[in-house]
Amino acid sequence: MKAQTKSRLLYTVSKKKKGWGWREIERERGRGRFEDRRGRLKDLLGRGRGRRGWWAIAARPGVWCPNTGGANLPHPARSGPSGGLHHRHSSEGRAHKGSPAPDGMEGEGGGAEASAPHGSDPSSTITVQVKFGGRAIAIPVPPDSTVSELKSLLQPLTNVLPRGQKLICKGKVLADAMTLNSLQISEGSKIMLIASQGVHQGDGPITNNASANLKRNVNVRQTPRTTSVTIEKSRSERWGVTGIVALSECQLKVIPEDVWACGLHARVLDVSNNFIEEVPAKISSLTSISKLFLNGNNLSDDSISWESISCLKSLTILNLSQNHLTILPSVLGTLTSLVQLHVVNNKLTVLPDDIGHLNQLQVLKAASNRIHSVPLSIGNCSSLIEVDLSSNFLNYLPETFGSLANLKSLYLRNNALQSLPATLFKMCMQLSTLDLHGTQITNDILRQLEGWEAFDERRRLKHQKQLDFRVGDPGGFDEGADKDNGHS
């Protein structure tokens, strides 16, 4: 305690020698730099400095003087004739007269703490409890500190940069420019810290289980400024931790080699919107992958190792849209865990018969191709909920479409269709969205199909719900087909 008080006084004197005015030193005091009390000054200066040396220092502005009841004495140059200290010797005389020698320290001031001008003590602090990462952090701060200054104190303790910190007290978000006093934050107040994702330094936010990181950060702060410690994980390490290999829109022509090193850790591979021309056999090493995004590349039929993709038994989403595919191989049917298949905007002419093995498939999107027929096995995809075959060359749909009992949405816009399966409305009891615009099927033809009334009631009810909750297009009701042949 003595060493701390001595260092603070020496700090004050050194700043004075460097040309700092008392105003600058008082400002430093107000930030909690000096917390001198009567007892500390007694221990430091009451022994060995002599009577005169103690009172000379005690009479300086910003230092407690016992004759003033614990108040700070003003600067001699700023003191008026009405009171205060006119010169150092007068202060000494009053000190000698009004209080005993420094060794006794029994003056009128008692044991009161130093008080700042205007009736407040800038050197006093309050302790607030900041909750973050499952732990409570006790932070001593001056009550006139701003929220921004509090965030700066929290940065080395939490590894969260100030701009990524959101402080909440009593249900209100604390603004950076506000002071703790104005926010009525006092001793023992509880504040919650919420960190924005990605706005942190080093190894990320320090949580309850990261005490080791806290100790390491403290050691880093104590090292010389010339020594910098940078901790940054490589992208392969991040992939291994998150399981997400995100390489979308990276101007890639090939899939990087370090992707295959992820092995069992990779769950998602996204290399969409690049210039990739080949999917090599090494992709089979990603046996735990569940989502594969290859859309928006330059893939052709021969550039994909389908045999290796067939080894991905956990695959649930496969996106091959916006490539140059003309055919889907039969091995596609071995991906029995597939839930979504996207092959929009390719050059496909048919769908493979083996698609019927995908009994867990819920979403099939194959719009904007050149498909002229759909296999009968489509009826075995009993889990299908949404089918989009818009903008193709379809002349008819197989009657097995009526077996899709879970089908809710069917998009067939811009095809050459002249009729629908007779059992579509009767058997697909959940169908509520049907788009036949741009085909030869009109509303009059639809009304002749069995089950039309129930279908019409379902879609009108859905439209009314969208209006009630303001979801989707607020326009008028869409009949789903053109009124007359070729006219909407």
C-alpha positions as CSV (number, residue, x, y, z in Angstrom):
1,M,0.0,0.0,0.0
2,K,2.9,2.4,0.9
3,A,4.7,1.7,-2.4
4,Q,1.5,2.4,-4.4
5,T,0.9,5.7,-2.6
6,K,4.5,6.8,-3.0
7,S,4.4,5.9,-6.8
8,R,1.3,8.0,-7.2
9,L,2.8,11.0,-5.5
10,L,6.0,10.7,-7.6
11,Y,3.9,10.4,-10.6
12,T,2.2,13.7,-9.7
13,V,5.5,15.4,-9.1
14,S,7.0,14.0,-12.4
15,K,4.1,15.3,-14.4
16,K,4.5,18.7,-12.7
17,K,8.1,18.7,-13.7
18,K,7.3,17.9,-17.3
19,G,5.2,21.0,-17.6
20,W,1.8,19.7,-16.7
21,G,-0.4,22.3,-15.0
22,W,-2.5,21.5,-11.9
23,R,-5.6,21.3,-14.2
24,E,-4.1,18.4,-16.1
25,I,-3.1,16.7,-12.8
26,E,-6.5,17.3,-11.3
27,R,-8.0,15.6,-14.5
28,E,-5.8,12.6,-13.9
29,R,-7.0,12.5,-10.3
30,G,-10.6,12.6,-11.5
31,R,-10.0,9.4,-13.5
32,G,-9.1,7.5,-10.4
33,R,-5.3,7.7,-10.8
34,F,-4.8,9.1,-7.2
35,E,-6.6,7.8,-4.1
36,D,-4.5,9.4,-1.4
37,R,-5.9,9.2,2.1
38,R,-4.7,10.7,5.3
39,G,-3.2,7.5,6.6
40,R,-1.2,6.8,3.5
41,L,0.3,10.2,3.5
42,K,1.1,9.8,7.2
43,D,3.0,6.6,6.6
44,L,4.8,7.9,3.5
45,L,5.6,11.5,4.5
46,G,5.3,11.6,8.3
47,R,8.4,9.7,8.8
48,G,11.8,11.1,7.9
49,R,10.8,14.0,5.8
50,G,10.5,16.5,8.6
51,R,7.7,18.6,9.8
52,R,8.1,21.4,7.2
53,G,8.4,19.1,4.2
54,W,5.2,17.3,5.1
55,W,3.1,20.4,5.4
56,A,4.6,21.9,2.3
57,I,3.5,19.0,0.3
58,A,0.2,18.7,2.0
59,A,-0.6,22.3,1.1
60,R,-0.3,21.6,-2.6
61,P,-3.5,21.6,-4.6
62,G,-5.0,18.2,-5.1
63,V,-3.5,16.8,-1.8
64,W,-5.4,16.3,1.4
65,C,-4.7,18.8,4.1
66,P,-6.0,18.0,7.7
67,N,-6.7,21.7,8.5
68,T,-9.4,21.9,5.8
69,G,-11.5,19.0,7.0
70,G,-10.3,16.7,4.2
71,A,-10.9,19.2,1.4
72,N,-8.4,20.0,-1.3
73,L,-6.6,23.3,-1.0
74,P,-6.7,25.6,-4.0
75,H,-3.7,26.7,-6.0
76,P,-2.0,29.8,-4.6
77,A,-2.2,31.6,-7.9
78,R,-6.0,31.0,-8.2
79,S,-7.0,31.8,-4.6
80,G,-8.9,34.9,-4.0
81,P,-8.8,37.2,-1.0
82,S,-11.9,35.7,0.5
83,G,-10.4,32.4,1.4
84,G,-8.1,29.5,0.3
85,L,-4.4,29.5,0.4
86,H,-2.5,32.7,-0.5
87,H,1.0,31.4,-0.1
88,R,2.7,28.3,1.1
89,H,3.9,29.7,4.4
90,S,0.5,30.8,5.4
91,S,-0.8,27.3,4.8
92,E,2.0,26.0,6.9
93,G,1.3,28.4,9.7
94,R,-2.4,27.4,9.7
95,A,-1.5,23.8,9.6
96,H,0.8,24.1,12.6
97,K,-1.7,26.2,14.5
98,G,-4.9,24.2,13.7
99,S,-3.6,20.7,14.0
100,P,-0.8,18.8,15.7
101,A,2.4,17.6,14.2
102,P,2.1,15.1,11.3
103,D,3.2,12.2,13.5
104,G,0.0,12.7,15.5
105,M,-2.3,13.2,12.6
106,E,-5.2,14.0,14.8
107,G,-6.4,17.2,13.0
108,E,-9.9,18.3,12.4
109,G,-10.2,16.5,9.2
110,G,-10.6,13.1,10.9
111,G,-10.3,10.2,8.4
112,A,-12.4,11.5,5.6
113,E,-11.5,10.8,2.0
114,A,-10.2,13.4,-0.3
115,S,-13.0,15.3,-2.0
116,A,-12.9,16.9,-5.4
117,P,-14.1,20.4,-6.1
118,H,-17.8,21.0,-6.5
119,G,-18.6,18.7,-3.6
120,S,-17.7,15.4,-5.2
121,D,-14.7,13.2,-4.7
122,P,-13.2,12.3,-8.1
123,S,-10.7,9.9,-6.6
124,S,-13.4,7.7,-5.1
125,T,-14.5,4.6,-7.1
126,I,-17.5,2.4,-7.3
127,T,-17.5,-1.3,-8.1
128,V,-19.9,-2.6,-10.7
129,Q,-20.6,-6.3,-11.4
130,V,-20.4,-7.1,-15.1
131,K,-21.9,-10.4,-16.1
132,F,-20.4,-12.0,-19.2
133,G,-19.8,-15.6,-20.3
134,G,-21.2,-17.2,-17.2
135,R,-19.1,-15.2,-14.8
136,A,-19.2,-11.9,-12.9
137,I,-16.4,-9.4,-13.4
138,A,-15.9,-6.8,-10.6
139,I,-14.8,-3.5,-12.1
140,P,-13.8,-0.5,-9.9
141,V,-14.5,2.7,-11.8
142,P,-14.9,6.4,-11.0
143,P,-18.6,7.3,-10.9
144,D,-18.1,10.0,-13.4
145,S,-16.6,7.6,-16.0
146,T,-18.4,7.3,-19.3
147,V,-19.8,4.0,-20.7
148,S,-17.1,4.2,-23.4
149,E,-14.4,4.2,-20.7
150,L,-16.0,1.3,-18.9
151,K,-15.9,-0.7,-22.2
152,S,-12.2,0.1,-22.5
153,L,-11.6,-1.4,-19.1
154,L,-13.6,-4.5,-20.0
155,Q,-11.6,-5.1,-23.3
156,P,-8.5,-6.8,-21.7
157,L,-10.7,-8.8,-19.4
158,T,-13.1,-10.2,-22.0
159,N,-11.2,-10.0,-25.3
160,V,-14.2,-8.2,-26.8
161,L,-13.5,-4.9,-28.6
162,P,-15.4,-1.8,-27.3
163,R,-17.3,-1.5,-30.6
164,G,-18.5,-5.1,-30.1
165,Q,-19.7,-4.6,-26.6
166,K,-23.4,-3.9,-25.7
167,L,-23.9,-3.1,-22.0
168,I,-27.3,-3.4,-20.5
169,C,-28.4,-2.2,-17.1
170,K,-32.0,-2.4,-15.8
171,G,-33.3,-3.4,-19.2
172,K,-31.7,-0.4,-21.0
173,V,-28.8,-0.3,-23.4
174,L,-26.1,2.1,-22.2
175,A,-25.0,4.8,-24.6
176,D,-21.3,5.3,-24.9
177,A,-21.4,9.1,-24.2
178,M,-23.4,8.8,-20.9
179,T,-21.7,8.8,-17.5
180,L,-22.4,6.2,-14.8
181,N,-23.7,8.9,-12.6
182,S,-26.3,10.1,-15.1
183,L,-27.4,6.5,-15.6
184,Q,-27.8,6.1,-11.8
185,I,-25.3,3.3,-11.7
186,S,-23.9,3.0,-8.2
187,E,-21.9,0.7,-6.0
188,G,-22.8,-2.9,-6.7
189,S,-24.9,-2.3,-9.8
190,K,-25.2,-5.2,-12.1
191,I,-24.5,-4.8,-15.8
192,M,-24.9,-7.4,-18.6
193,L,-22.3,-7.5,-21.4
194,I,-23.4,-8.9,-24.8
195,A,-20.6,-9.4,-27.3
196,S,-21.3,-9.1,-31.0
197,Q,-20.2,-12.1,-33.0
198,G,-16.8,-11.7,-34.7
199,V,-15.9,-8.4,-33.0
200,H,-13.2,-9.7,-30.7
201,Q,-9.4,-10.1,-30.5
202,G,-7.0,-13.0,-30.0
203,D,-8.7,-16.3,-29.3
204,G,-12.2,-14.8,-29.0
205,P,-14.3,-13.8,-26.0
206,I,-13.2,-15.0,-22.6
207,T,-15.9,-17.1,-21.1
208,N,-16.3,-19.0,-17.8
209,N,-14.2,-21.8,-19.1
210,A,-11.4,-19.6,-20.4
211,S,-9.5,-18.7,-17.3
212,A,-6.3,-19.9,-18.9
213,N,-6.8,-17.4,-21.7
214,L,-7.4,-14.6,-19.2
215,K,-4.0,-15.4,-17.5
216,R,-2.3,-15.4,-20.8
217,N,-3.8,-12.0,-21.8
218,V,-2.6,-10.5,-18.5
219,N,0.9,-11.7,-19.1
220,V,0.8,-10.2,-22.6
221,R,-0.2,-6.8,-21.2
222,Q,2.8,-6.9,-18.9
223,T,5.3,-7.6,-21.7
224,P,7.1,-4.6,-23.3
225,R,5.3,-2.8,-26.0
226,T,7.9,-3.9,-28.5
227,T,6.7,-7.5,-28.1
228,S,3.5,-8.3,-29.9
229,V,1.6,-11.6,-29.6
230,T,-0.7,-12.4,-32.4
231,I,-2.9,-15.5,-32.1
232,E,-4.8,-16.3,-35.3
233,K,-6.3,-19.6,-36.3
234,S,-5.8,-20.9,-39.8
235,R,-8.8,-21.4,-41.9
236,S,-8.4,-25.1,-41.8
237,E,-8.5,-25.0,-38.0
238,R,-11.7,-22.8,-38.1
239,W,-13.3,-25.3,-40.5
240,G,-12.4,-28.1,-38.1
241,V,-14.0,-26.3,-35.2
242,T,-17.2,-25.1,-36.9
243,G,-17.6,-27.9,-39.4
244,I,-18.4,-25.3,-42.1
245,V,-16.2,-24.9,-45.1
246,A,-17.3,-21.6,-46.5
247,L,-15.6,-20.7,-49.8
248,S,-18.5,-19.0,-51.7
249,E,-17.5,-16.2,-54.2
250,C,-13.8,-16.7,-53.7
251,Q,-12.9,-16.7,-57.4
252,L,-11.8,-20.3,-57.2
253,K,-11.0,-22.5,-60.2
254,V,-10.3,-25.6,-58.2
255,I,-11.3,-26.8,-54.7
256,P,-8.4,-26.1,-52.3
257,E,-6.4,-29.1,-51.1
258,D,-6.8,-28.2,-47.4
259,V,-10.6,-28.8,-47.7
260,W,-10.0,-32.6,-47.9
261,A,-8.0,-32.5,-44.7
262,C,-11.2,-31.6,-42.8
263,G,-12.3,-35.2,-43.2
264,L,-14.9,-36.2,-40.6
265,H,-15.1,-32.7,-39.2
266,A,-16.7,-31.1,-42.2
267,R,-20.5,-30.9,-42.2
268,V,-21.1,-28.2,-44.8
269,L,-19.1,-27.5,-48.0
270,D,-20.1,-24.3,-49.8
271,V,-18.0,-23.5,-52.9
272,S,-20.9,-21.8,-54.8
273,N,-20.5,-18.9,-57.2
274,N,-16.9,-19.6,-58.3
275,F,-15.3,-20.9,-61.5
276,I,-14.8,-24.5,-60.4
277,E,-14.6,-27.0,-63.3
278,E,-14.1,-30.2,-61.4
279,V,-15.3,-32.1,-58.4
280,P,-12.5,-34.6,-57.7
281,A,-12.7,-38.1,-56.2
282,K,-11.2,-36.7,-53.0
283,I,-14.7,-35.4,-52.0
284,S,-15.4,-38.9,-50.8
285,S,-13.2,-38.2,-47.8
286,L,-15.9,-35.8,-46.4
287,T,-18.0,-38.7,-45.2
288,S,-19.8,-36.6,-42.6
289,I,-20.9,-33.8,-44.9
290,S,-24.7,-33.1,-44.9
291,K,-24.9,-30.0,-47.2
292,L,-23.0,-29.6,-50.5
293,F,-23.3,-26.4,-52.5
294,L,-21.8,-26.5,-55.9
295,N,-24.1,-24.1,-57.7
296,G,-22.9,-21.2,-59.8
297,N,-19.8,-22.9,-61.3
298,N,-18.6,-24.4,-64.6
299,L,-19.3,-28.0,-63.9
300,S,-20.2,-30.4,-66.7
301,D,-21.3,-34.1,-66.8
302,D,-17.8,-35.5,-66.9
303,S,-16.2,-33.1,-64.4
304,I,-18.1,-34.5,-61.4
305,S,-17.0,-37.7,-59.7
306,W,-20.5,-39.1,-59.1
307,E,-19.1,-42.3,-57.7
308,S,-17.4,-40.4,-54.9
309,I,-20.5,-38.2,-54.2
310,S,-22.5,-41.4,-53.9
311,C,-20.3,-42.2,-50.8
312,L,-21.7,-39.2,-49.0
313,K,-24.5,-41.2,-47.2
314,S,-25.3,-38.3,-44.8
315,L,-25.9,-35.8,-47.6
316,T,-29.3,-34.0,-47.1
317,I,-28.9,-31.0,-49.4
318,L,-27.3,-31.1,-52.9
319,N,-27.3,-27.9,-55.0
320,L,-26.0,-28.1,-58.5
321,S,-28.0,-25.2,-60.0
322,Q,-26.5,-22.9,-62.6
323,N,-24.0,-25.3,-64.2
324,H,-23.7,-27.1,-67.5
325,L,-25.2,-30.5,-66.7
326,T,-27.2,-32.4,-69.4
327,I,-27.9,-35.5,-67.4
328,L,-28.1,-36.8,-63.8
329,P,-26.6,-40.3,-63.4
330,S,-28.4,-43.2,-61.8
331,V,-26.0,-43.2,-58.8
332,L,-28.0,-40.2,-57.6
333,G,-30.6,-42.7,-56.3
334,T,-28.1,-44.0,-53.8
335,L,-28.2,-40.8,-51.8
336,T,-31.2,-42.0,-49.9
337,S,-30.8,-39.3,-47.1
338,L,-31.3,-36.5,-49.6
339,V,-34.0,-34.0,-48.6
340,Q,-33.4,-31.2,-51.1
341,L,-32.2,-31.5,-54.7
342,H,-31.6,-28.3,-56.6
343,V,-30.7,-28.5,-60.3
344,V,-32.1,-25.2,-61.6
345,N,-30.8,-23.6,-64.8
346,N,-28.9,-26.4,-66.3
347,K,-29.4,-28.3,-69.6
348,L,-31.1,-31.4,-68.3
349,T,-33.4,-33.2,-70.7
350,V,-34.7,-35.9,-68.4
351,L,-34.8,-36.9,-64.7
352,P,-33.3,-40.3,-63.9
353,D,-35.6,-43.3,-63.1
354,D,-33.6,-43.9,-59.9
355,I,-34.9,-40.7,-58.5
356,G,-37.7,-42.8,-57.1
357,H,-35.3,-44.3,-54.5
358,L,-35.1,-40.9,-52.8
359,N,-38.1,-41.6,-50.5
360,Q,-36.9,-38.8,-48.0
361,L,-36.8,-36.1,-50.7
362,Q,-39.0,-33.1,-49.8
363,V,-37.9,-30.4,-52.3
364,L,-37.2,-30.9,-56.0
365,K,-36.3,-27.8,-58.0
366,A,-35.5,-28.4,-61.6
367,A,-36.8,-25.2,-63.3
368,S,-35.2,-23.6,-66.4
369,N,-33.9,-26.8,-68.0
370,R,-35.0,-28.8,-71.1
371,I,-36.8,-31.6,-69.4
372,H,-39.5,-33.1,-71.7
373,S,-40.6,-36.0,-69.4
374,V,-40.8,-37.0,-65.8
375,P,-40.2,-40.7,-64.9
376,L,-43.1,-42.8,-63.4
377,S,-40.9,-43.5,-60.4
378,I,-41.5,-39.9,-59.2
379,G,-44.6,-41.3,-57.4
380,N,-42.3,-43.2,-55.0
381,C,-40.9,-40.0,-53.6
382,S,-43.7,-40.0,-51.0
383,S,-42.1,-37.2,-48.9
384,L,-42.2,-34.6,-51.6
385,I,-43.7,-31.3,-50.5
386,E,-42.5,-28.9,-53.2
387,V,-41.9,-29.6,-56.9
388,D,-40.7,-26.9,-59.3
389,L,-40.5,-27.9,-63.0
390,S,-41.2,-24.4,-64.5
391,S,-39.8,-23.4,-67.8
392,N,-39.2,-26.8,-69.3
393,F,-40.5,-28.8,-72.3
394,L,-43.1,-30.9,-70.5
395,N,-46.0,-32.2,-72.5
396,Y,-47.6,-34.2,-69.7
397,L,-47.2,-35.4,-66.1
398,P,-47.3,-39.1,-65.2
399,E,-50.4,-40.3,-63.3
400,T,-48.1,-41.3,-60.4
401,F,-48.1,-37.7,-59.4
402,G,-51.4,-38.5,-57.7
403,S,-49.4,-40.6,-55.2
404,L,-47.6,-37.6,-53.7
405,A,-49.9,-37.3,-50.7
406,N,-47.7,-34.7,-49.0
407,L,-47.4,-32.4,-52.0
408,K,-48.3,-28.8,-51.1
409,S,-46.7,-26.7,-53.9
410,L,-46.5,-27.6,-57.6
411,Y,-45.0,-25.1,-60.1
412,L,-45.4,-25.9,-63.8
413,R,-45.3,-22.4,-65.4
414,N,-44.2,-22.0,-69.0
415,N,-44.5,-25.6,-70.2
416,A,-46.4,-27.3,-73.1
417,L,-48.8,-29.0,-70.7
418,Q,-52.3,-29.7,-72.0
419,S,-53.7,-31.7,-69.1
420,L,-53.0,-32.8,-65.5
421,P,-53.1,-36.3,-63.9
422,A,-56.8,-37.0,-63.3
423,T,-56.2,-37.9,-59.6
424,L,-54.0,-34.9,-58.7
425,F,-56.7,-32.9,-56.8
426,K,-58.4,-36.0,-55.4
427,M,-55.3,-37.7,-54.0
428,C,-53.0,-34.8,-53.2
429,M,-55.1,-33.6,-50.3
430,Q,-52.5,-31.1,-49.1
431,L,-52.0,-29.3,-52.4
432,S,-52.7,-25.6,-52.0
433,T,-50.3,-23.9,-54.5
434,L,-50.5,-24.6,-58.2
435,D,-48.9,-22.5,-60.9
436,L,-49.9,-23.3,-64.5
437,H,-49.5,-19.9,-66.1
438,G,-48.0,-20.0,-69.6
439,T,-49.4,-23.5,-70.3
440,Q,-52.4,-24.7,-72.3
441,I,-54.3,-25.6,-69.2
442,T,-57.0,-23.0,-68.4
443,N,-59.2,-22.5,-65.3
444,D,-62.1,-24.1,-67.2
445,I,-60.1,-27.3,-67.6
446,L,-59.1,-27.3,-63.9
447,R,-62.7,-27.0,-62.7
448,Q,-63.6,-30.2,-64.5
449,L,-61.1,-32.3,-62.5
450,E,-62.3,-34.4,-59.7
451,G,-61.5,-32.8,-56.3
452,W,-61.4,-29.3,-57.6
453,E,-63.7,-27.9,-55.0
454,A,-61.6,-29.1,-52.1
455,F,-58.4,-27.8,-53.7
456,D,-60.0,-24.4,-54.4
457,E,-61.1,-24.1,-50.8
458,R,-57.6,-25.0,-49.5
459,R,-55.9,-22.4,-51.6
460,R,-58.4,-19.7,-50.8
461,L,-57.9,-20.4,-47.1
462,K,-54.2,-20.1,-47.6
463,H,-54.5,-16.8,-49.4
464,Q,-56.7,-15.4,-46.6
465,K,-54.1,-16.4,-44.0
466,Q,-51.5,-14.6,-46.0
467,L,-53.6,-11.5,-46.0
468,D,-54.3,-11.8,-42.3
469,F,-50.6,-12.0,-41.5
470,R,-49.4,-9.8,-44.4
471,V,-47.3,-12.6,-45.9
472,G,-46.4,-12.7,-49.6
473,D,-47.9,-10.6,-52.4
474,P,-50.8,-8.5,-51.1
475,G,-52.4,-8.5,-54.6
476,G,-55.5,-10.2,-55.7
477,F,-56.2,-13.9,-55.6
478,D,-54.3,-15.9,-58.2
479,E,-56.4,-18.6,-59.9
480,G,-53.3,-20.5,-60.8
481,A,-53.9,-20.8,-64.5
482,D,-54.9,-18.6,-67.4
483,K,-58.5,-17.7,-68.0
484,D,-58.5,-18.5,-71.7
485,N,-56.2,-20.4,-73.9
486,G,-53.0,-18.4,-73.8
487,H,-54.5,-15.3,-72.1
488,S,-54.3,-14.5,-68.4
